[in-house]
Amino acid sequence: MADLTAMMAWTFTEEVPVPNEITELLIEGETAEVAYKTIRDVAVVTNKRFIIADKQGLTGKKVEIYTIPFSSIHMYSTENAGKLDMNAEIELWTKAGKLKLNLNRKVDVRKLDRIIAEAIL
């Protein structure tokens, strides 16, 4: 299994409203549960997948969309931030490899944990 951590490492900094351009990507029966701001991008968690919009270039007009379907997740772990830790972490073991998501202290790791659990269990 590939380690995708270096290629796809995101930090979710805070909860934000779901952007319209992501809402347009949703399929029938799919609902956005929560959205997070990343450094320059946005990540949306639906009842079916993670959608991460990765803006590229100087202007950010070029956007690559990553989709991580919950059906591809074999296992996951969550770690809350301690007193000295800056970030909480979620690791996802998927059919494509292992991914790591960092969560700023402003992000409720247990809320995201419940959303993932409801989708894959």
HUURDA-V353936 format. One record per backbone hydrogen bond with DSSP energy under -0.5 kcal/mol. CO is the residue of the C=O (numbers start at 1). NH is the residue of the N-H. If there is no record, write none. Layout:
BEGIN
((CO;NH) (CO;NH))
END
This chain:
BEGIN
((2;4) (2;98) (4;8) (8;10) (8;100) (10;102) (11;13) (12;104) (14;37) (16;35) (19;22) (19;23) (20;24) (22;25) (23;26) (27;30) (31;47) (34;45) (35;16) (36;43) (37;13) (37;14) (41;38) (42;53) (43;36) (44;46) (44;51) (45;33) (45;34) (48;70) (49;46) (50;68) (51;44) (51;53) (52;54) (52;66) (53;42) (53;55) (54;64) (56;60) (56;62) (61;63) (62;56) (64;54) (64;66) (66;52) (67;69) (68;50) (69;72) (70;73) (72;74) (72;95) (75;93) (77;91) (79;89) (86;105) (88;103) (89;79) (90;101) (91;77) (92;94) (92;99) (93;74) (93;75) (96;2) (97;94) (98;4) (99;92) (100;10) (101;90) (102;12) (102;104) (103;88) (104;107) (107;109) (108;112) (109;113) (110;114) (111;115) (112;116) (113;117) (114;118) (115;119) (116;120) (117;121))
END
